[in-house]
Amino acid sequence: MNNLNISASDYKRSSTLYDASGNVVPFAKKPEVQHKPIHLSPEALKKKQAFEKKEEELELFIKQHCQRLLVVRTDVKEHLKKYRESLYTSLSEIYSIYLDIEKSEHSDDFYASLRGYLYSKEIRIQSNSTDVSLVIRYVFGAVKPKIVNDYGNALLEAQLQEISAVDFYEWIKSSSISNASQLYKQREKLGESREALVNRARILILRMMDVYESKPIASFEMPAWSAERRVHQGSDMVFMVGRGVRRFDRESHLADIRICFFIPPGIDFEHLVINRMAKHIYNAVHHWERELLKVEESVWAGDLYNYLSDKEAEAAEKSHVKWQERMAAAMDLDRGM
């Protein structure tokens, strides 16, 4: 080792040494420094002992109070765990109710009433608040907007993933609210939010109607001035109420469709009907969009029409069963049962 060009600071900081030529020099153990024994006077020795006692007292104080804080910390963790479990349970119940609301024909009226109630109580909501955020705000009250947003996003993500009300608790427990909310936010960035899907579903419904207009199920004529009175303002859509009556005797295989009433013009009713049908397909909107590109429009429209008819038939059957149960319960009540 010749001509070592190493400073004291380099020696302290580096475990690899280099000579003047840049070659690595094997690390040498730092030599031990011999300290001269220090003798204290009796007074200084007392002070030293007092310092050591003070340090022992400080160490004991820290240890004791850390142990006390540890007990509180354990309780806090347990309470937070119970709170999360309680929150997941509450969100599960809200999700179940939300799905029932969504399936009901009264959903739009319900959300409108709920929005009005929140306004009347001066509970903070935004003009563009989603339906699910109204439900969250009603249940949790004056919480931060971020909480309302995260809880609502979690419910919407579960809905788009078609998580059942029964499975929601385990799903949100394993996924966590924040992760579920982030997943939904990613959907929004990609234009795949629930509202975006519903809007695309509305377009598909309107396209199906356009296709059927060229080959309608039935049609009849009336004076233009009379038809204008029955068309919804701002649209060309007409809603009618009729009855289907089977003929008798030799013509019993035929039925008459009798139009009894034209529903007066109103864009709200048009939105109600279109939105109701859109809710049947928004989860499968990608399928119906792909099918529209693959098959003839008339075939596509027929398939979509049949699908919507089946969905409405299922809803009608559930409604029928519900009304039967209500009537049976009312009769039992009247008999004192």
C-alpha positions in Angstrom: 0.0 0.0 0.0 2.0 2.9 -1.3 1.0 6.6 -1.6 -2.4 6.2 0.0 -4.3 9.5 -0.7 -7.1 9.2 1.8 -8.6 11.8 4.1 -9.8 11.1 7.6 -13.5 11.8 6.5 -13.2 9.3 3.6 -11.8 6.8 6.0 -14.8 7.1 8.3 -17.5 7.1 5.7 -16.4 4.4 3.3 -15.9 0.7 3.7 -13.9 0.5 0.4 -10.5 2.2 0.1 -8.7 3.2 -3.1 -5.0 4.0 -3.6 -3.7 6.8 -5.8 -3.9 4.5 -8.9 -7.6 3.8 -8.2 -7.1 0.2 -7.1 -9.2 -1.2 -4.3 -7.4 -1.6 -1.0 -8.7 -4.3 1.4 -10.6 -2.8 4.3 -8.6 -2.4 7.4 -10.2 -2.5 10.8 -10.2 0.8 12.5 -7.6 0.8 15.2 -8.9 0.9 18.7 -8.3 4.3 20.5 -6.8 4.0 23.9 -8.6 6.3 26.4 -6.9 7.7 29.4 -8.8 6.8 32.6 -10.8 9.7 34.0 -10.9 10.1 37.7 -13.8 12.2 39.2 -13.9 14.0 42.4 -16.5 12.9 45.0 -18.8 15.8 44.1 -18.6 15.1 40.4 -19.1 11.4 41.1 -22.3 12.2 43.0 -23.5 14.2 40.0 -22.7 11.4 37.7 -24.8 9.0 39.8 -27.6 11.5 39.9 -27.6 11.7 36.1 -27.7 7.9 35.8 -30.6 7.7 38.3 -32.4 10.4 36.3 -31.9 8.4 33.1 -33.2 5.3 34.8 -36.3 7.2 36.1 -36.9 8.5 32.5 -36.6 5.1 31.0 -39.0 3.7 33.6 -41.4 6.6 33.0 -41.4 6.0 29.2 -41.9 2.3 29.7 -44.8 2.6 32.1 -46.7 5.2 30.0 -46.1 3.3 26.8 -47.6 0.3 28.4 -50.6 2.4 29.4 -50.9 3.8 25.9 -50.6 0.3 24.5 -53.8 -0.7 26.4 -55.7 2.2 25.0 -54.2 1.5 21.5 -55.5 -2.1 21.7 -58.9 -0.8 22.7 -58.9 1.7 19.8 -58.0 -1.1 17.4 -60.8 -3.3 18.7 -63.3 -0.4 18.5 -62.2 0.5 15.0 -62.6 -3.1 14.0 -66.1 -3.2 15.5 -66.9 0.1 13.8 -65.8 -1.2 10.4 -67.9 -4.3 10.8 -70.8 -2.2 11.9 -70.3 0.1 8.9 -70.1 -2.8 6.5 -73.3 -4.2 8.0 -75.0 -0.8 7.6 -73.8 -0.4 4.0 -75.1 -4.0 3.3 -78.5 -3.0 4.5 -78.5 0.2 2.5 -77.3 -1.7 -0.6 -80.2 -4.1 -0.3 -82.7 -1.3 0.1 -81.1 0.6 -2.8 -81.5 -2.4 -5.1 -85.2 -2.7 -4.2 -85.7 1.0 -4.9 -84.0 0.6 -8.3 -86.2 -2.3 -9.2 -89.4 -0.4 -8.3 -91.5 1.6 -10.8 -91.6 4.3 -8.1 -87.8 4.8 -8.0 -87.8 8.2 -9.9 -90.6 9.6 -7.6 -88.8 8.3 -4.6 -85.5 10.0 -5.4 -87.3 13.2 -6.3 -89.1 13.2 -2.9 -85.9 12.4 -1.1 -84.1 15.2 -2.8 -86.9 17.6 -1.8 -86.7 16.4 1.8 -83.0 17.0 2.0 -83.4 20.5 0.6 -86.2 21.2 3.1 -83.9 20.2 6.0 -81.0 22.2 4.5 -78.9 19.1 4.3 -76.1 19.8 1.8 -76.5 18.2 -1.6 -75.4 19.2 -5.1 -77.6 19.7 -8.1 -75.8 16.8 -9.9 -75.9 14.4 -6.9 -76.5 10.9 -7.9 -79.5 8.9 -6.7 -77.4 6.7 -4.5 -75.6 9.7 -2.9 -79.0 11.0 -1.8 -79.6 7.7 0.0 -76.2 7.9 1.6 -76.7 11.5 2.7 -80.1 10.7 4.1 -78.8 7.9 6.3 -75.4 9.3 7.4 -76.5 13.0 7.6 -73.8 15.7 7.8 -70.7 13.8 6.9 -68.0 15.0 4.6 -68.7 15.0 0.8 -65.8 12.6 0.3 -67.4 10.0 2.6 -70.7 10.3 0.7 -68.8 9.9 -2.6 -66.8 6.9 -1.4 -69.8 5.1 0.1 -71.9 5.8 -3.0 -69.2 4.7 -5.4 -68.8 1.5 -3.5 -72.5 0.7 -3.9 -72.4 1.6 -7.6 -69.4 -0.6 -8.2 -71.1 -3.5 -6.4 -74.2 -2.9 -8.6 -72.2 -2.9 -11.8 -70.4 -6.1 -10.7 -73.9 -7.5 -10.1 -73.0 -8.3 -6.4 -76.2 -9.7 -4.7 -77.5 -8.1 -1.5 -76.6 -11.3 0.3 -73.0 -11.3 -0.9 -72.4 -7.6 -0.4 -71.0 -7.8 3.1 -68.3 -10.3 2.3 -67.5 -8.5 -0.9 -67.0 -5.0 0.7 -65.1 -6.6 3.6 -62.6 -8.2 1.3 -62.5 -5.3 -1.2 -62.7 -2.4 1.3 -64.7 0.8 0.7 -61.7 2.8 -0.6 -60.7 0.2 -3.2 -64.3 -0.2 -4.4 -64.6 3.5 -4.7 -61.3 3.7 -6.7 -62.5 1.0 -9.0 -65.7 3.0 -9.8 -63.6 6.2 -10.3 -61.6 4.3 -12.9 -64.9 3.4 -14.6 -65.8 7.1 -14.7 -62.5 8.0 -16.3 -63.2 5.4 -19.0 -66.7 6.6 -19.6 -68.1 3.4 -18.0 -69.9 4.9 -15.0 -73.4 3.8 -14.2 -74.9 7.1 -15.5 -72.9 6.7 -18.8 -74.1 3.1 -19.2 -77.7 4.1 -18.6 -77.4 6.9 -21.1 -76.1 4.4 -23.7 -78.9 2.1 -22.8 -81.4 4.8 -23.5 -79.9 5.4 -26.9 -80.3 1.6 -27.7 -83.9 1.7 -26.6 -84.6 4.7 -28.9 -82.8 3.0 -31.7 -85.0 -0.1 -31.2 -88.1 2.1 -31.5 -86.7 3.7 -34.7 -86.4 0.2 -36.2 -89.9 -0.8 -35.3 -91.3 2.5 -36.6 -90.5 1.3 -40.2 -92.3 -2.0 -39.5 -94.7 -1.2 -36.6 -96.7 -3.8 -34.7 -99.9 -1.9 -35.5 -100.8 1.5 -37.0 -103.9 3.6 -37.7 -104.6 7.0 -39.2 -106.0 10.2 -37.7 -106.1 13.9 -38.7 -102.7 15.6 -38.2 -104.2 18.3 -36.0 -105.6 15.7 -33.7 -102.3 13.7 -33.6 -100.4 16.8 -32.7 -102.5 17.2 -29.5 -101.5 13.7 -28.4 -97.7 13.9 -29.1 -95.4 14.7 -26.3 -94.1 18.3 -26.5 -90.5 18.4 -27.7 -90.8 14.8 -29.0 -92.8 12.7 -31.4 -93.7 10.0 -28.9 -97.2 9.0 -28.1 -98.4 6.9 -25.1 -101.7 5.1 -25.2 -103.7 3.0 -22.8 -105.7 0.1 -24.2 -107.3 -3.2 -23.6 -106.9 -6.6 -25.3 -110.2 -8.4 -25.6 -110.7 -11.9 -27.1 -113.6 -12.3 -29.5 -116.3 -15.0 -29.0 -117.9 -17.8 -31.0 -116.2 -18.6 -34.3 -113.7 -15.8 -34.0 -112.5 -16.7 -30.5 -109.0 -17.1 -32.0 -108.9 -13.4 -32.6 -108.5 -10.5 -30.1 -109.2 -6.8 -30.4 -106.7 -4.2 -29.2 -108.8 -1.2 -28.2 -107.2 2.1 -27.5 -109.0 3.7 -24.7 -106.9 6.7 -23.7 -104.1 8.9 -25.0 -101.8 9.9 -22.1 -101.5 13.8 -22.3 -98.2 15.2 -23.5 -95.4 15.3 -20.9 -91.7 14.7 -21.3 -91.5 13.4 -17.7 -93.6 10.4 -18.6 -91.4 9.7 -21.6 -88.3 9.8 -19.5 -90.0 7.5 -17.0 -90.7 4.8 -19.6 -87.4 5.0 -21.4 -85.4 5.0 -18.1 -87.4 2.0 -16.9 -86.5 0.0 -20.0 -82.9 1.3 -19.9 -82.4 -0.1 -16.4 -83.1 -3.6 -17.7 -80.1 -3.5 -20.1 -77.5 -1.0 -18.8 -75.5 -3.8 -17.2 -75.4 -5.6 -20.5 -75.1 -2.5 -22.7 -71.8 -3.7 -24.2 -73.5 -6.9 -25.4 -76.4 -5.1 -27.1 -74.0 -2.6 -28.7 -71.9 -5.5 -30.1 -75.0 -7.3 -31.4 -76.1 -4.2 -33.2 -72.9 -4.3 -35.2 -73.1 -8.0 -35.9 -76.7 -8.7 -37.0 -79.4 -7.1 -39.0 -81.0 -4.2 -37.2 -84.5 -5.8 -37.5 -83.2 -9.0 -35.9 -81.4 -7.0 -33.2 -84.5 -5.0 -32.5 -86.6 -8.1 -32.2 -84.1 -9.7 -29.8 -84.0 -6.6 -27.7 -87.8 -6.3 -27.8 -88.2 -9.9 -26.6 -85.7 -9.4 -23.8 -87.4 -6.3 -22.5 -90.8 -8.0 -22.8 -89.5 -10.9 -20.7 -88.1 -8.5 -18.1 -91.3 -6.6 -17.9 -93.2 -9.9 -17.6 -91.0 -10.9 -14.7 -91.6 -7.6 -13.0 -95.4 -7.9 -13.6 -95.4 -11.4 -12.1 -93.5 -10.2 -9.0 -95.9 -7.3 -8.6 -98.9 -9.7 -9.0 -97.5 -12.0 -6.3 -96.9 -9.0 -4.0 -100.4 -7.7 -4.4 -101.9 -11.2 -3.8 -99.9 -11.4 -0.5 -101.1 -7.9 0.5 -104.7 -8.8 -0.2 -104.4 -12.1 1.7 -102.9 -10.3 4.6 -105.7 -7.6 4.5 -108.3 -10.4 4.5 -106.7 -12.1 7.4 -106.6 -8.8 9.3 -110.3 -8.3 8.6 -111.1 -11.8 10.0 -109.0 -11.0 13.1 -106.4 -13.6 12.3 
